[in-house]
Amino acid sequence: MDNKLFVYNTLTRSKELFKPLHEGHVGMYVCGPTVYGDAHLGHARPAITFDVLFRYLQHLGYKVRYVRNITDVGHLEHDADEGEDKIAKKARLEQLEPMEVVQYYENRYHKAMEALNVLPPSIEPHASGHIIEQIQLVKEIMANGFAYESEGSVYFDVPKYNNVHHYGRLSGRNLEDVINTSRENLDGQSEKHNLVDFALWKKAQPEHIMRWPSPWSDGFPGWHCECTAMGRKYLGAQFDIHGGGMDLVFPHHECEIAQAVASQGSDMVRYWMHNNMITINGQKMGKSLGNFITLDEFFTGSNKNLTQAYSPMTIRFFILMAHYRSTVDFSNEALQAAEKGLQRLLEGWKNLERLEQSVFSGPSGSSNMSSLVNRCYEAMNDDLNTPIVISCLFDACHYINQIVDKKVSVSADELKELKDTFRLFLFDILGMKEETGAGNAAREEAFGKVVDMLLEQRAVAKANKDWATSDKIRNELTAIGFEIKDTKEGATWKLNV
């Protein structure tokens, strides 16, 4: 089929046909974590969302350069221009070097991403490793008249920029709204010419550990600079996709647009894509609110809000069961439903792997097959509609059960297409995987052999018309959660967890 991918562009507030700047190649930048604490469910959502986009673009044949940054300097408390650097504060509290904090939490972030089966990006640049590029960006903005130095710091002149360009295009805000909000939050920031101006370079106070020399002072770059500077370095003055959480639309991404236009005279990003928030009781999950559950806590069940541990694939499936632009409200019930749903799909896959070409002379399922493939592609091409893909895979499980029960027949080609489609969408694109921890595979195999041996004993009992023993084996297996089905070829079993 003709795979035309449509994505929702936050900048135009509409779904647009995706056409890369350079045919066959895609440049994609996604805002990564600020590494001063463990990753939580809110961090997992953009990582998984853009991992699926990365996987799908590659499946469509594009060569993708995927850049996801690590923020290790310049992100001040409350996302503002005052207060401590989040990493430096953590380092001070724990009596560590800031880069010890960075390395520790970055390692843990990577471990969590690997557990979630999130592919590593093509490039993972650090803000602290690109100070030269950020200083160069600030120089360009100053040379074009859109920034000024004040007491060793450099600020972006938002009203002056707004006179020539529109500040607020991405978030839909006008300058007056931003000024009113800034006035409420202003706390004696006398260095700025205007309340709404934001820092491009901050002069470091004597106690500030993380500092670099610049033409203006020993200091550090503003938080917004890093993504503009690193995106341009690795993807060029214009590139295809910039992604991140919806909470970054303002001020972070709005400021990125302003910096790009002020420095080079043109937009840098063509498609802005944002995932929505994870909420707990309707409130955004985040470190600043203290209502977050870390990924490690999900995996171990060690949080008072959790009734059990949830596997990384359950978390991934839970996130993909909702469209990336919709809000997802955390609850144990929703996660348990995701766990059961994923188990059903993996059970369908196991049944599919065991199937041979059916010789049953019933109605053919070929029409189901072509419909399944088309519906999965249509859903992915419609702004990555993963819930519809999952719904299609549930339909496929129903179809697989019909084949197992000999209600429909499939040819060898149809069976291969069904397996290829199921594998492609469940594993390759949605990024699910079968979870078997260290040693579990061997234990599962042994466990399966024991059940098979019991069913063989039951078959012998039935052949000898020893109905009491036959029923006892079946009833006791059923009592501990096994579902036994008698077929012409013999008994089959599955474990209902």
N, C-alpha and C positions, 0 to 999 in steps of 0.2 A: 504494500500500500504506500501511498504518498505520505511520507512522514514530515509534515509541516508542524513544527513546534511553536506553540503560542505561549508567551509568558506574560505575567502581569507586571507592568512597569509602574513603579510607585510615582515616578516623575510625571507621567502622562495620565495616571489613574485609569489605565485601560490595558486590556490584553492586546499584545502586539505579536505579529509574526516575527520570530527570531531569525534575524539575518546577521551573521557575523561580519565584522569589519573586513576581515581577510578570509576569503573562501577556504573552507576546510580547516580553519584554525579558530580557536576560541580563547580569549583571555578573560580570566575570572578572578576577582579579588573578593575575599570574604574576611570580615573582621573577626579575628581570633580572640582568645581570652587575655585578660590582665591577670598574670600569674602570681597572686598573693594569697590564694586559698584553693581548696579543693573544688573541682568542677561539680556543678549541681545540674539538676534536670533542665534548668533554663539554658545552660551551656550546651547540653546535648542536642537541643532542638535545632539550632542553626547548623551545628556540625553534621547532623543526620540529614537535614533538608538539603544542604548544598552538596553533601556526599551523593545523594540520589541524583541531583542534577548533574554532577560530575560524571557519575556512572552512565547516565542516560545519554549525555552528549557524546561520550566516548563510544557508546553502543551505536549511535547514529553515524559514526564514522569521523567525528571531529577529533583533531589533535588539540587537546586542552592543556593550557598552562594555567594551573590552579595555584594561586598565591593566597595563603592564609597566615596572617601575622601573629606574632607574640608581642603583646604590650608589656614591656619590662621597665619603662620609665615614663614619666610625664603625666600619668593618669592620676590627677589629684582627687582628694576626697570630694564626694558629692558631685563628681563630674564638673567641677567648677574651676576657676582660675586661682583660688586661694585654698589654703589648707595644706596638709602634708601629702606627699606622694604616697599612694596606697602601699607600694612595695617597701619604700623606705620606712614607713610607719611600722609595718609588720616586722621588718628587720630590727628596728629599734626595740620593739616589745619583746622580741625573742633573742635579742643580743647576737644577731648574726650579720654577716655581710649581706647587702641587698641581693647580690647575685647568687648567694646561697639559697635565699628564699625563692628566687626565680627558678633556679635549677631544680630544686626540690619539687615545687608545684608543677613545673613544666613536665618533669618526668612522670608525675602522677596523672597529669592531664593526658599525656600520650598513652599511658597504660589504660586509662578509662576509654579513650577513643578506640584503641585496639580491641578492647573487650566488646565495644559496640559495633565492631566491624566497619568503622569509619576509615576509609582509605587515607593514607597520608597525602598532603598536598604536594604539588610539584616543587614548590619553594615555600619555606617557612621562615621569613625574615624577622629579625628582632629589631625593635625600635632603637635600642641602644647601639646596635651595629650600623645604624644609618643616620648618625648625627650630622655627618658632612652633607648628605643629601637634603636633610631638613634645614640646615643653615642656608644652603643654596636656594631652597624654596622661599625662605623668609626674605632673602636678598632680592629675589625676583619680584616678590609682592611689594616690597618697599620701593624698588626702582620704578614700579608702575604706579606709585602714589597711593596704594591702598593700605599702607601700614605705617606706623610711627614708633619711634623709640621713646620710652618714658622711664627714667630712673634705672636704666640697665635692662629693662624688659622691653619686648616688642609686642605691640597689639595690632590686630586687624581692625581697620576703620570701617565698621559695618555701615553707618549712614552714608559715608562717601561712596562706598561700593554700591549701595542701594540706589544712589542717584543715577548710576550708569547701568547697573544690572539689577536684577530682582533678587533680593535676599529673602528666602522663604519659599522658593519654587517647589522644593521637594515636600516640605511639611505643610504647605498651604497656609502659612502664617504671613501676616503683613508686619512691617517693622513696628508699627504702633503697639500691636499685641506683644511683641517681643520686648519692647521698651517697658511696657507696664509690668510684665512678668519679672524683668530684670530689676526694676525699681523695688519690687517686693523682696527680692533676694539680695539686694545690694548690701554689702557690709563694709563700708568705709574704703571702697576700692578707688582711692583718689588718683592712682596712677593713670587710670583710663580717661580718655577724652569724652567717651560716651558710655553709658551704662551697658550697652549691648555689645561693645567691643570684646573680642576674645583673644587670649594669649597665643602668640606664635612662638615666643621665646620668653622664658622666665629667669630673671636673675636669682641665683641661689642664695639663700640666707646662709650665714656662717655655719649653722649646724647641718645644713643639707649635704648629705654624703654624695649623692649622684649629681655630678656637675662636669661640664665640659667647657673649654674655652670657645669664645665666639667673638665677632667684631663688637658686640654690645656689652657682654659681661661673661663671667664664668657662671654658667647656668645649665638649663635643660630645655628641650623643646616642649611646646604645648602639645596636648594630647591629640588634637585634630591633625597636626602636621604629619604624623608618622605615616598614616594610610595614603595620603596624597603623594608624599615623597616616594614611598616604597612601591605603590601601585604604578606610578609613572616610570620608576627605574626598571621594573621587571616586565611591565606590560605595555609601556609606551605612553605617549601623550594622549592617546585615545584608546580605550579598550571596551570590550563588550559588556561584561556583567560585573556589578558590584553588589555583594549580598551582605546580609547581617540581620540581626533582630530588629523588630519594629521599634524598640526603645532607642535605637541609634539614629532614627530618622532625624530627630532634633535633640540636641544640637549637632551631634557628631557628623552625620552625613551632610547636613545642610552646610556646615562649615567647610567640609571637604569640597563641595561644589564651589563655594565662594573662593577658596584658596586656589583651586585649579583655574577658574576663570580669571581671577586677579593676577595669577602668575603667567599664564600662557594665552589668555584672551579667548579661550574656548573651553567647552565642557570636556571632561576627561572620560566620563562614563556614559554609555548608551542605554543600558537597561539597569535600573535600580530594582533589586528584588529583596523583599523583607518577609521573614517569617514572623508570625504572631507569638504572643506570650504564652508561657505556662503559668497557670494561676493556682493558688490554694485558697479555697473559699472565696473566689472572686478577686483575690488580690494578687498582683504580679509576684512571682517567685523571684527573690533576689537577695544578694548578700546585704544590701543596704537596709532591707526590711527585716532581716534576720529570720525569715520564714522559709528558708530553703532547705532542701534535703539533698545531700551530696550523692553523687553516683555510687560512691563506695558504700554509703549507708543503704542505698537501694539493693546493692548486690549482696549485702550481709544481713539486711533487715534490722540494722542497729540504730533505728530512730524511733522515737516514741509515737510518731504519726503513722508508722508502718505496722501492719498486722502480720507481715511475713517478709521474707527476702524475695526479691524479683531478679530474675536472670537478665543479663545485658540484652539478650534478644527479645525478652518480654518488653523491656523499656523501649527498644527500637521499634518494635511492632506497635506499641501503645502510641508512640509519636506519629507513626505513619498511618495509623487508623483515622487520623484527622487530616484535613487539608492543611497545608503549611501556613495558609493565610488566616486560618480560623484559630480562635483561642482554645486552649486545651486546659480543662480544669482537673487537677490531680484528685484522685480518690483511690482508695484500696480496691473498691468495687470495680472501677474502670480498669485498673491494672490486672485484676483477677480475670476479667472478661477478655482482656488482651492475651493473657496467658493461655486461656482455654482456646481462643481463636487460633493462636499460633500453633498450639498443639494439634488442632484439627487439620491445619494446612500441612504440617510436617507428617502427620499420619497419612494424609492423602498422597504425599510424595513417596512415602515408604511403600504404600500399596501400589503406586504407579511403577516404582522400580521393580516390584515383584511380578508385575504383569507380563505375560507372554501374549503374542497375537491370539486374540479370541477366535475360537472356532465355532462359537455359538451362532446359529443362523437366525439372528434377530435383526431388528432395524439398524441401519448403519448410523454412526454418530458423526459423519463427516461434516454435516452442516453446523453441528455444535462447535467443531474445531475451528473452522474458519471464522465463526462468529466470536469465539473466545479471543483469538489472536487480534482481530480487528478492534474489539472493545478495549483490550489492554492498551494497544497503541493509541487509540482515540483518547483514552483517559490520560495517558502520559503526555500526549501532545496538547492537551487542554490544561496547561499551566500545572503540570505534575500532579494530576488528581489521583494520588495514591489510594485514597479510600475506595475509589471505583475499581482500581486494579485489584485490590484485596477482595472486593465483592466478586469480581470475575473469577478469582482463584477459588473462592468458596463454591461458586457455581461449578468450577472444574472438579472440585472434590466430590460434589454430588454426582457428576458424570462418571468419575472414576469408580465410585461405589456401584453405579449401574453396570459398569463393565465387569467389576469383581463379582457382582451378583448375576452375571450372564443375562442381563436385561437388554443390553445393546452389544453389538459386535463392532470391533475396529480392525482395520487392516494393519499390517506391519507399518506402513507409511504413516497412517493416522496416529498410531500409538507413538511412533517416533516424534511426530509433530507435537503431540500432547506433552510428551516428556520434555522436549526442547523448549516449548512455550512456558511450561511450569517452572523449569529450571531458570530460564532467562529472566522472567519477571520476579519470581520469589527470591532467588539467590543473587543473580547478577545485577539486577536493577534496584530492587528494594533492599538488597544487601543483607538478607537474612542468612543465617547459617545454623546447621544442626549443632547443638551444644552438647559436647561430651568432655567433661573435665578430665584431668590427668588420671588415667587408669579406668575411667568410666566405660570406655568402649569395650575393654576386655571383660569388665564386670557385666555389662549389658549382654554381651554375647553368651557368657556363661549362664546368666539368668534366663535368656531365651531358650537355651538348650535344655534347662531344667523343665521349663513349661512344656516344651515339645515332648520331652520324655514322659511327663505325666499324661499328656494327651495320647501318646502311643499306648500307655498302660490302659487308658480309658478305651481306646479302640479295641485292644485285646479283650477287655472285659465285655464290651458290646458284642464282639464276635462270639464270645462264649455265653452270650445271653445272661451275663452277670450284671443285671441292671442296677443292683444296689451299689456295687463298686463304681460303675459308670456314672451314676447320678451323684454319688458322694464326691468324686473328683471334680465333676462339673460344678456342683453347688459350692464346694469350698473355694474353687478358683473364682467363682462369681462373687462370693462373699468378700474376698480381698481385693476386688476391683477389676477382675478380668472379664472381658466380654467374649464368650465362646460361640462360634457359629459352625454348625454342621453343614457341610456341602457334599456334593457327590464325590469330590476328590479327597475328602477328609475334613477334619476340624481345623478352623483358623482361630486365631486369638489376637486380641489387642488389650492393652492395659488402659483403663479409663482413670486418669489421675484426678 
